């Protein structure tokens, strides 16, 4: 059985989840449930597998274990009954130790990213009396997700990064008097930024978390900036994308009641605001988000990045 519009991203997310459910000692899944999942996703995985992409180990383990059971049979000929499923499980269990190691390696890498991002955020929070922090998540609309693969999505993110650089160049020209007075771009007066591309667990949806650090003496309206960035994303994606503005009044009031408000206007002489701002940014690099990591990517692609700390 093939589910219509079953994209590569959905399939790799489902397969990764299945492998994790089997190898994670804290998860219970019946052999019947595993058989059902294999009958749904084995054939699409073999058909959609792309040799030009780099896959996480769970996908490789899945493909290898299936090959041990199925050999060179055509995928459409395979029906996963309980006996075949048990053979698949026996083969996959050889990767139990590697699964634990993969989770540890991911956590270690995220900790390194966290240290890098912490240092980066601290630089701006110490340098400027006020910074305006905007959090935006950009995605692809669910109804169009099957049309956007990881290479295309990464291309959209790269275009967004290029827009940041263009606005910064315009800002320099404006300060030098080379640009006539007009409305500022979405990223003018931006001093720093960080991003992280992730993938949903259930539907495989690709999304990117953004943290934007503006000069608080030059920009004040954080909700407006979040909306402007979101509209730029929709424009870049040709209407396929949508965004989630993290700087709404309702959200900021919620965080304020909890004492965790770390977005909007942050004052460098307020230790709690500074602490909360760093914590809010570090959401991009949490070691416990193993299942939301990318399952496949292009060889030269990065899933996390930030700006460069100025030398002066």
C-alpha positions as CSV (number, residue, x, y, z in Angstrom):
1,X,0.0,0.0,0.0
2,X,1.4,3.4,-1.0
3,X,-0.1,6.5,0.6
4,X,-0.7,9.3,-2.0
5,X,1.6,12.4,-1.8
6,X,3.9,10.5,0.5
7,X,7.0,12.6,0.2
8,X,10.6,11.7,0.9
9,X,10.7,13.9,4.0
10,X,7.6,12.2,5.5
11,X,8.9,8.7,4.7
12,X,12.4,9.3,6.3
13,X,10.7,10.8,9.4
14,X,8.4,7.8,9.7
15,X,11.2,5.3,9.2
16,X,13.5,7.1,11.7
17,X,10.7,7.1,14.3
18,X,10.0,3.4,13.7
19,X,13.7,2.5,14.2
20,X,13.9,4.6,17.3
21,X,10.7,3.0,18.8
22,X,12.3,-0.4,18.2
23,X,15.8,0.3,19.5
24,X,14.9,2.6,22.4
25,X,14.6,0.4,25.5
26,X,12.1,2.9,27.0
27,X,9.6,2.5,24.2
28,X,7.1,-0.3,23.8
29,X,5.9,-1.3,20.3
30,X,4.2,-4.6,19.3
31,X,5.3,-6.8,16.4
32,X,1.9,-6.2,14.8
33,X,2.5,-2.4,14.9
34,X,5.9,-2.9,13.4
35,X,4.5,-5.1,10.6
36,X,1.9,-2.4,9.8
37,X,4.7,0.3,9.6
38,X,6.9,-1.9,7.4
39,X,4.0,-2.5,5.0
40,X,3.4,1.2,4.8
41,X,6.9,2.6,4.5
42,X,9.3,-0.1,3.3
43,X,8.4,0.2,-0.4
44,X,8.3,4.0,-0.4
45,X,11.6,4.2,1.4
46,X,13.3,2.0,-1.2
47,X,11.8,3.9,-4.1
48,X,12.5,7.3,-2.7
49,X,16.0,6.7,-1.4
50,X,18.3,9.3,-3.0
51,X,22.0,8.4,-3.4
52,X,22.8,12.1,-3.7
53,X,21.8,12.7,-0.1
54,X,23.4,12.0,3.2
55,X,21.2,10.0,5.6
56,X,21.2,9.5,9.4
57,X,22.3,6.1,10.5
58,X,18.7,5.0,11.4
59,X,17.8,5.0,7.7
60,X,20.9,3.1,6.8
61,X,20.2,0.5,9.5
62,X,16.6,0.2,8.2
63,X,17.7,-0.3,4.6
64,X,20.4,-2.8,5.6
65,X,18.1,-4.9,7.9
66,X,15.4,-5.0,5.3
67,X,17.9,-6.2,2.7
68,X,18.9,-9.0,5.0
69,X,15.3,-10.2,5.1
70,X,14.2,-9.4,1.5
71,X,17.3,-9.9,-0.5
72,X,16.9,-8.7,-4.1
73,X,13.1,-9.1,-4.2
74,X,11.2,-6.3,-5.8
75,X,9.8,-4.0,-3.1
76,X,6.2,-4.4,-4.3
77,X,6.4,-8.1,-3.9
78,X,7.1,-7.9,-0.2
79,X,4.3,-8.4,2.4
80,X,5.6,-8.1,5.9
81,X,4.0,-10.8,8.0
82,X,5.0,-11.6,11.6
83,X,7.7,-14.1,10.6
84,X,9.5,-11.6,8.2
85,X,9.0,-8.8,10.8
86,X,10.7,-10.9,13.4
87,X,13.7,-11.5,11.1
88,X,13.9,-7.8,10.5
89,X,13.9,-7.2,14.3
90,X,16.7,-9.7,14.8
91,X,18.8,-7.9,12.2
92,X,18.0,-4.4,13.5
93,X,18.9,-5.3,17.1
94,X,22.5,-5.6,16.1
95,X,22.5,-1.7,16.0
96,X,21.3,-1.3,19.6
97,X,24.7,-0.1,20.8
98,X,25.2,2.2,17.8
99,X,21.7,3.7,18.5
100,X,22.8,4.7,22.0
101,X,26.1,6.1,20.6
102,X,24.2,8.1,18.0
103,X,22.1,9.8,20.6
104,X,25.2,10.6,22.7
105,X,27.0,12.0,19.6
106,X,24.0,14.2,18.8
107,X,23.8,15.6,22.3
108,X,27.5,16.3,22.3
109,X,27.3,18.2,19.0
110,X,24.3,20.2,20.3
111,X,26.2,21.1,23.4
112,X,29.0,22.5,21.3
113,X,26.5,24.5,19.3
114,X,25.0,25.7,22.5
115,X,28.4,26.9,23.8
116,X,29.0,28.7,20.5
117,X,25.6,30.4,20.5
118,X,25.9,31.3,24.2
119,X,29.2,33.1,23.5
120,X,27.6,34.8,20.5
121,X,24.6,36.1,22.3
122,X,26.7,37.2,25.3
123,X,28.8,39.4,23.0
124,X,25.8,41.5,21.9
125,X,24.1,41.6,25.3
126,X,27.3,43.0,26.8
127,X,28.1,45.4,23.9
128,X,24.7,47.1,23.6
129,X,22.7,48.8,26.3
130,X,19.5,47.5,24.6
131,X,18.9,44.8,22.0
132,X,15.6,43.8,20.5
133,X,15.4,40.0,20.1
134,X,12.9,38.6,17.6
135,X,12.1,34.9,17.3
136,X,10.5,33.6,14.1
137,X,9.9,30.0,12.9
138,X,9.5,29.6,9.1
139,X,8.0,26.5,7.5
140,X,6.2,25.2,4.5
141,X,2.4,25.0,4.4
142,X,1.3,21.4,5.1
143,X,-0.6,21.2,1.8
144,X,2.6,22.0,-0.1
145,X,5.1,20.1,2.0
146,X,5.3,17.2,-0.5
147,X,6.5,19.7,-3.2
148,X,9.5,21.0,-1.2
149,X,12.4,18.6,-0.6
150,X,15.4,19.3,1.7
151,X,17.5,20.8,-1.1
152,X,14.8,23.2,-2.1
153,X,14.1,24.1,1.5
154,X,17.8,24.8,2.2
155,X,17.8,26.9,-0.9
156,X,15.0,29.0,0.5
157,X,16.9,29.4,3.8
158,X,20.0,30.5,1.9
159,X,18.0,33.1,0.1
160,X,16.8,34.4,3.5
161,X,20.4,34.6,4.6
162,X,21.3,36.5,1.4
163,X,18.5,39.0,2.2
164,X,20.1,39.6,5.6
165,X,23.4,40.5,3.9
166,X,21.7,42.7,1.3
167,X,19.9,44.7,3.9
168,X,23.1,45.1,5.9
169,X,24.9,46.5,2.8
170,X,22.0,48.9,2.2
171,X,22.3,50.0,5.9
172,X,26.0,50.8,5.3
173,X,25.2,52.8,2.2
174,X,22.4,54.7,4.1
175,X,24.8,55.6,6.9
176,X,27.3,56.8,4.2
177,X,24.6,59.0,2.6
178,X,24.6,56.9,-0.6
179,X,20.9,55.8,-0.2
180,X,18.0,58.1,-0.3
181,X,15.8,58.1,2.8
182,X,13.2,55.3,2.5
183,X,11.6,52.5,4.6
184,X,14.1,50.3,6.2
185,X,14.5,46.6,5.1
186,X,13.5,43.8,7.5
187,X,17.1,43.2,8.5
188,X,18.5,46.7,8.7
189,X,19.9,47.5,12.2
190,X,20.3,43.7,12.7
191,X,23.4,43.1,14.7
192,X,23.4,39.3,15.0
193,X,21.4,36.2,14.0
194,X,21.3,32.4,14.4
195,X,19.3,29.7,12.7
196,X,18.6,26.0,13.0
197,X,16.9,23.7,10.5
198,X,14.9,20.8,12.0
199,X,12.4,18.2,10.9
200,X,9.1,17.2,12.4
201,X,8.7,13.8,14.1
202,X,5.2,12.9,12.9
203,X,4.8,14.6,9.5
204,X,8.5,15.1,8.5
205,X,7.8,18.9,8.1
206,X,10.9,20.9,7.5
207,X,11.2,24.1,9.5
208,X,13.8,26.7,10.5
209,X,14.1,28.5,13.9
210,X,15.5,32.1,13.7
211,X,16.8,34.3,16.4
212,X,17.4,37.9,15.3
213,X,19.3,40.5,17.4
214,X,18.5,44.1,16.5
215,X,20.1,47.3,17.9
216,X,17.5,48.3,20.5
217,X,18.3,52.0,20.0
218,X,17.3,51.8,16.4
219,X,14.4,49.3,16.4
220,X,11.5,48.9,18.8
221,X,8.5,47.2,17.2
222,X,9.5,43.5,17.6
223,X,6.1,42.1,16.5
224,X,6.2,44.2,13.4
225,X,9.7,42.9,12.5
226,X,8.6,39.3,13.1
227,X,5.8,39.8,10.6
228,X,8.0,41.5,8.1
229,X,10.5,38.6,8.2
230,X,7.6,36.1,7.8
231,X,6.3,38.0,4.8
232,X,9.8,37.9,3.3
233,X,9.9,34.2,3.7
234,X,6.5,33.8,2.0
235,X,7.8,35.9,-0.8
236,X,11.0,33.8,-1.1
237,X,9.0,30.5,-1.2
238,X,6.6,31.8,-3.8
239,X,3.6,31.5,-1.4
240,X,4.5,27.9,-0.3
241,X,5.7,29.0,3.1
242,X,4.2,30.4,6.3
243,X,5.7,31.6,9.6
244,X,5.1,31.6,13.3
245,X,5.9,35.0,15.0
246,X,7.2,34.4,18.5
247,X,6.9,38.0,19.5
248,X,3.2,38.3,19.9
249,X,1.8,40.2,22.9
250,X,0.1,37.1,24.2
251,X,3.3,35.1,24.2
252,X,5.4,37.8,25.8
253,X,2.8,38.2,28.6
254,X,2.8,34.4,29.1
255,X,6.6,34.4,29.5
256,X,6.6,37.5,31.6
257,X,4.1,35.9,34.1
258,X,6.5,32.9,34.3
259,X,9.5,35.1,34.8
260,X,11.1,33.8,31.6
261,X,10.7,36.6,29.1
262,X,13.8,36.6,26.9
263,X,12.5,38.2,23.7
264,X,11.5,41.7,22.8
265,X,13.5,44.6,24.3
266,X,16.3,43.3,26.5
267,X,18.4,45.6,28.7
268,X,22.0,44.7,29.2
269,X,22.0,45.9,32.8
270,X,19.2,43.6,33.8
271,X,20.7,40.2,34.7
272,X,17.3,38.3,34.5
273,X,16.5,39.7,31.1
274,X,20.0,38.7,29.8
275,X,19.7,35.2,31.3
276,X,16.3,34.7,29.8
277,X,17.4,36.0,26.4
278,X,20.3,33.5,26.2
279,X,17.9,30.7,27.4
280,X,15.4,31.6,24.7
281,X,18.1,31.5,22.0
282,X,19.5,28.2,23.1
283,X,16.2,26.6,22.2
284,X,17.8,26.2,18.8
285,X,20.5,23.9,20.2
286,X,18.8,21.7,22.7
287,X,20.4,18.2,23.1
288,X,17.0,16.7,23.9
289,X,15.7,17.4,20.4
290,X,17.2,14.2,18.9
291,X,14.0,13.2,17.1
292,X,13.8,16.6,15.4
293,X,17.2,16.4,13.8
294,X,17.3,16.2,10.0
295,X,17.1,12.7,8.6
296,X,18.6,13.5,5.2
297,X,20.6,16.4,3.8
298,X,22.8,17.5,0.9
299,X,26.5,16.8,1.4
300,X,27.5,20.5,1.8
301,X,24.5,21.5,4.0
302,X,24.6,22.8,7.5
303,X,21.6,22.5,9.9
304,X,22.8,25.2,12.3
305,X,24.6,28.5,11.9
306,X,25.1,32.0,13.3
307,X,26.7,35.3,12.4
308,X,30.3,36.1,13.0
309,X,31.4,38.0,16.1
310,X,32.9,41.3,15.0
311,X,36.6,41.6,15.6
312,X,36.4,45.1,16.9
